[in-house]
Amino acid sequence: MVSMFACPFCRTVVRFQDEGYLCPECRRRYPLDDGIPNFSSRDHYWNHLAPDQMEFMLEITRSHGYRYAVENILGRFKDPELVRYALGANRADFRSVLPITSSCHVADLGAGWGAVACGLAPHCAQVTAMDTNPYTLRFLAMRAEQEGIGNISPVRIDPLDDSRLPFCDSTFDLVTMNGVLEYVGSATEAGSPFETQVRCLAECRRVLKPHGILYVGIENRFGYLYFLGTRDHNGLRYTSLMPRTLASAIARICKGEPYRTYTYSYSGYRRLLAEAGFRPPAAFIAVPNYRDPRFIVPADDNRAITYLVRRYAAYLRRRSWRWAARLLFGHTPAAVCGAMARALSDSFLLVAEAGR
Ligand SMILES: C[S@@+](CC[C@H](N)C(=O)[O-])C[C@H]1O[C@@H](n2cnc3c(N)ncnc32)[C@H](O)[C@@H]1O
């Protein structure tokens, strides 16, 4: 059987043979684990639950259904917020700003619990859901089956830091990375996180068709919540706001490891994407954030942003935040509101066309 898979090492198209894939060139074998193609050559684990807890979660998913497992294991024993994170029907609402059609082949990189893959699947031809974590991939396969979604294919890959996706050039119409690019630098200590992220994005460009689209949902390095003490991706406070060398020194002292979960400002993301060969992105701001999008506005539409932040200020959780938002945005001209929102927004949705 001819496949769209290519050997991640030598890029030769692999053949399906003996319950797995074989590279006819370098003779590497890639097995199917529980029916999921495994192109991983090294272990990498990132998840809210430890592997033994994930085994239990999978058993409950099999016996009681994925929704019950999320609500009663992830939600009850870990964090109730994670139920919405894993199941929220709005998690993939960013599709409204993407040119997604029923013939699209989508790659969801870092698929996690599958909220994005399951949200996109009804709107396209095929979703290839990739992750390094074999447990969430198995969860996702069961979830898709239980939901009756037949067009999601889970695939286990290597961490994205060394840029080897197991696909031929120009395979996908759309690549999505929702909450993933910030972690790409943390799976290795080689090179700077910026270089690692550029390599990963360039690999996304390779597997995209000419004029294919990359979507990245990610935090703003200077997001207002970071100023208010929200923890950065490395678990520490204020590190994203610091110069990288200072953040790294503090992370080494507090966590014994350097600072590698880089996020950027609005202009920083434009530089990063340009470096990887993408055209200047269309940027959007989601309220409250890209992880739970309720409203999405173009980041350069000052009037829409002004309307939204003024309305949204009334719903902020803490009185001091509501007060600060009213002070900042209450009577400020739209151009200034827009500039402040771009500078301080929690996160960005970036949509970039692959340049050729
Ligand atoms: C924060 S979760 C996001 C999951 C999903 N995209 C969503 O929005 O619900 C990050 C996912 O990226 C994967 N991941 C983290 N670092 C990675 C890396 N270096 N290479 C590939 N995947 C990685 C993790 O296994 C995890 O499933």
The ligand as a Tripos MOL2 file, in Angstrom:
@<TRIPOS>MOLECULE
LIG
   27    29     1     0     0
SMALL
NO_CHARGES

@<TRIPOS>ATOM
      1 C1         -0.9470   22.3010   25.9310 C.3       1 LIG1
      2 S1         -1.1980   20.8150   25.0500 S.3       1 LIG1
      3 C2         -2.2410   21.3820   23.7210 C.3       1 LIG1
      4 C3         -3.1490   20.2950   23.2260 C.3       1 LIG1
      5 C4         -4.1320   20.6920   22.1070 C.3       1 LIG1
      6 N1         -3.4710   21.2680   20.9760 N.3       1 LIG1
      7 C5         -5.2200   21.5930   22.6110 C.2       1 LIG1
      8 O1         -5.2280   22.7810   22.2850 O.co2     1 LIG1
      9 O2         -6.0750   21.0930   23.3570 O.co2     1 LIG1
     10 C6          0.3570   20.5930   24.2770 C.3       1 LIG1
     11 C7          0.4940   19.2820   23.4930 C.3       1 LIG1
     12 O3          1.6970   19.3600   22.7190 O.3       1 LIG1
     13 C8          2.4510   18.1840   22.8970 C.3       1 LIG1
     14 N2          3.8670   18.5970   22.9030 N.ar      1 LIG1
     15 C9          4.5120   19.2800   23.8520 C.ar      1 LIG1
     16 N3          5.7800   19.4690   23.4980 N.ar      1 LIG1
     17 C10         5.9330   18.9120   22.2870 C.ar      1 LIG1
     18 C11         7.0320   18.7770   21.3900 C.ar      1 LIG1
     19 N4          8.2340   19.2520   21.6680 N.pl3     1 LIG1
     20 N5          6.8100   18.1340   20.2280 N.ar      1 LIG1
     21 C12         5.5700   17.6320   19.9320 C.ar      1 LIG1
     22 N6          4.5040   17.7440   20.7370 N.ar      1 LIG1
     23 C13         4.6920   18.3580   21.9090 C.ar      1 LIG1
     24 C14         2.0430   17.5970   24.2320 C.3       1 LIG1
     25 O4          2.2200   16.1970   24.2520 O.3       1 LIG1
     26 C15         0.6140   18.0620   24.3560 C.3       1 LIG1
     27 O5         -0.2820   17.0880   23.9260 O.3       1 LIG1
@<TRIPOS>BOND
     1     1     2 1
     2     2     3 1
     3     2    10 1
     4     3     4 1
     5     4     5 1
     6     5     6 1
     7     5     7 1
     8     7     8 2
     9     7     9 1
    10    10    11 1
    11    11    12 1
    12    11    26 1
    13    12    13 1
    14    13    14 1
    15    13    24 1
    16    14    15 ar
    17    14    23 ar
    18    15    16 ar
    19    16    17 ar
    20    17    18 ar
    21    17    23 ar
    22    18    19 1
    23    18    20 ar
    24    20    21 ar
    25    21    22 ar
    26    22    23 ar
    27    24    25 1
    28    24    26 1
    29    26    27 1
@<TRIPOS>SUBSTRUCTURE
     1 LIG1         1 GROUP 0 **** ****
